[in-house]
């Protein structure tokens, strides 16, 4: 092969580059341009997404502010309920102490009435016992009197039977 000069070599390289490499690089450049276009579209989409995320972040900040307000209101309501509960408990203690003192008064009154009833019942039992003895004595007396009268009637009846028997025997004979 013949010796190539530097100039010829460069021309061959230039020709090879123009015929073989340049079209391939052109294709690669075209592909890169298409890819760049796609990346630009993706970048646009990411920018839109960033905007949406910023709006979402703003909404979350507003919601956070609302939750802080709601938490504050709940704390106020809880505080009111706590105060209300303590007030109710205090009122309950006051009322229960009053009821307990009244129940004690009623219990003392009942105890006094029980003592009075016991004394009166004892009195009535003594009176009843005395009257019972009197009634028993009167019944015994009446029973003795009735027994005497029945005995007399029985004796008279026996006498009458004897007489009737005598009369019947006389009339049959």
C-alpha positions in Angstrom: 0.0 0.0 0.0 1.1 3.4 -0.7 2.1 5.7 1.9 -0.6 8.1 2.7 0.2 11.6 3.5 -1.2 13.3 6.4 -3.4 15.4 4.2 -4.7 12.4 2.3 -5.3 10.6 5.6 -7.2 13.6 6.9 -9.3 13.8 3.7 -10.1 10.0 3.9 -11.1 10.5 7.5 -13.2 13.5 6.6 -14.9 11.6 3.8 -15.4 8.5 6.1 -16.8 10.8 8.7 -19.2 12.5 6.3 -20.4 9.3 4.7 -20.5 7.0 7.8 -20.3 8.9 11.0 -22.1 12.2 10.3 -25.4 10.5 9.2 -25.2 8.3 12.4 -24.4 11.4 14.6 -27.2 13.2 12.8 -29.6 10.4 13.8 -28.3 10.4 17.3 -28.7 14.2 17.4 -32.2 13.9 16.1 -32.9 11.3 18.8 -31.4 13.5 21.5 -33.6 16.4 20.2 -36.7 14.2 20.5 -35.6 13.1 23.9 -34.9 16.7 24.8 -38.5 17.5 23.6 -39.8 14.7 25.8 -37.8 15.9 28.8 -39.1 19.4 28.2 -42.7 17.9 28.3 -41.8 16.0 31.4 -40.3 19.2 32.9 -43.5 21.0 32.1 -45.5 18.2 33.8 -43.2 18.4 36.8 -43.6 22.1 36.9 -47.4 21.6 36.9 -47.1 18.9 39.5 -44.9 21.3 41.6 -47.6 23.9 41.3 -50.3 21.4 42.3 -48.1 20.3 45.3 -47.7 23.9 46.3 -51.5 24.4 46.2 -51.9 21.2 48.2 -49.3 22.4 50.6 -51.2 25.7 50.9 -54.4 23.7 51.6 -52.7 21.6 54.2 -51.4 24.8 55.9 -54.9 26.1 55.9 -56.2 22.8 57.3 -53.4 22.8 59.9 -54.5 26.3 60.9 -58.1 25.1 61.1 -57.1 22.1 63.2 -55.2 24.5 65.6 -58.4 26.6 65.9 -60.5 23.4 66.4 -58.0 22.1 69.0 -58.2 25.5 70.8 -62.0 25.3 70.8 -62.0 21.7 72.1 -59.6 22.8 74.9 -62.1 25.6 75.8 -65.0 23.1 75.7 -63.1 20.6 77.7 -62.2 23.3 80.2 -65.9 24.3 80.5 -66.9 20.7 80.9 -64.3 20.3 83.6 -65.6 23.4 85.4 -69.2 22.2 84.9 -68.3 18.7 86.3 -66.6 20.2 89.3 -69.5 22.5 89.9 -72.0 19.6 89.7 -69.8 17.5 92.1 -69.7 20.5 94.5 -73.5 20.9 94.3 -73.9 17.2 94.8 -71.8 17.3 97.9 -73.8 20.2 99.3 -77.1 18.6 98.5 -76.0 15.2 99.9 -74.8 16.8 103.1 -78.2 18.5 103.5 -80.0 15.2 102.8 -77.8 13.3 105.2 -78.5 15.9 108.0 -82.3 15.7 107.2 -82.1 11.9 107.3 -80.4 12.0 110.6 -83.2 14.3 111.9 -85.8 11.8 110.6 -83.9 8.9 112.2 -83.9 10.7 115.6 -87.6 11.4 115.2 -88.3 7.8 114.4 -86.2 6.7 117.4 -88.3 9.0 119.7 -91.5 7.8 118.2 -90.4 4.2 118.7 -89.7 4.9 122.4 -93.2 6.5 122.7 -94.8 3.6 120.9 -93.0 1.1 123.1 -94.1 2.9 126.3 -97.7 3.1 125.0 -97.7 -0.5 123.9 -96.5 -1.5 127.4 -99.2 0.6 128.9 -101.9 -0.9 126.7 -100.6 -4.4 127.4 -100.9 -3.8 131.2 -104.4 -2.4 130.8 -105.3 -5.3 128.5 -104.0 -7.8 130.9 -106.0 -6.3 133.7 -109.1 -6.2 131.6 -108.4 -9.8 130.5 -108.3 -11.0 134.1 -111.5 -9.1 134.9 -113.2 -10.7 131.9 -111.9 -14.2 132.8 -113.2 -13.7 136.4 -116.6 -12.6 135.0 -116.7 -15.6 132.6 -115.8 -17.9 135.5 -118.5 -16.4 137.6 -120.9 -16.6 134.7 -119.8 -20.2 134.0 -120.3 -21.2 137.7 -123.7 -19.5 137.6 -124.7 -21.2 134.4 -123.3 -24.6 135.7 -125.5 -24.2 138.8 -128.5 -23.3 136.7 -127.9 -26.2 134.3 -127.4 -28.6 137.3 -130.7 -27.3 138.7 -132.5 -27.8 135.3 -131.0 -31.3 135.0 -132.2 -32.2 138.5 -135.6 -30.8 137.7 -135.6 -32.7 134.4 -134.8 -35.9 136.2 -137.6 -35.2 138.6 -140.0 -34.6 135.7 -138.9 -37.8 134.0 -139.5 -39.8 137.2 -143.0 -38.3 137.5 -143.8 -39.0 133.9 -142.6 -42.5 134.3 -144.8 -42.9 137.4 -147.8 -41.5 135.6 -147.3 -43.7 132.6 -146.9 -46.7 134.9 -150.1 -45.9 136.7 -152.0 -45.4 133.5 -150.9 -48.6 132.1 -151.8 -50.6 135.1 
